[in-house]
Amino acid sequence: MTKTIEYILMVDDDEDDQMLFKEALKQVNGLVKCEVAFNGAEALEKLKINPVPDIIFLDLNMPVMNGFECLRAIKKDQFLKDIPVIIFTTANDNVTIERSRKLGATAFFHKPIDFNNLLNKLQQLLTDSTSAATKQSSSMPDFLI
């Protein structure tokens, strides 16, 4: 039995990236609700009061609380630790990728510049995440997307 992705939390301080992401998501699946947090601290606050998202897309470089700190807090929380967290960032070095994996990220997604590439990646991620979300603590087949 696969779980349908209905609600995504996107954590990113860049409004242009938020807009592109939401537009691409709308084209891939207009039924998926997407809420935005501008930093890790805001994301953790939203996670306390809102329904638990099916997936979190998390940028790393943000003010107040960066993505690594947010990821660490999510994975330490008994009620949040099983939410798939996909790192969605411009960083692309091996140290950052490995650190994300060790902290419990489900996948690492380098932000594409091309809108069509973003559409394709979101389609792939949502399909893979839907399958992976039902498996206990197993991540997507490919960590680096």
Sequence and secondary structure as in RCSB ss.txt:
>XXXX:A:sequence
MTKTIEYILMVDDDEDDQMLFKEALKQVNGLVKCEVAFNGAEALEKLKINPVPDIIFLDLNMPVMNGFECLRAIK
KDQFLKDIPVIIFTTANDNVTIERSRKLGATAFFHKPIDFNNLLNKLQQLLTDSTSAATKQSSSMPDFLI
>XXXX:A:secstr
      EEEEE S HHHHHHHHHHHHHH TTSEEEEESSHHHHHHHHHHS   SEEEE S  SSS HHHHHHHHH
HSTTTTTS EEEEES   HHHHHHHHHTT SEEEE  SSHHHHHHHHHHHHHHHHHHTTSSS   S SB 
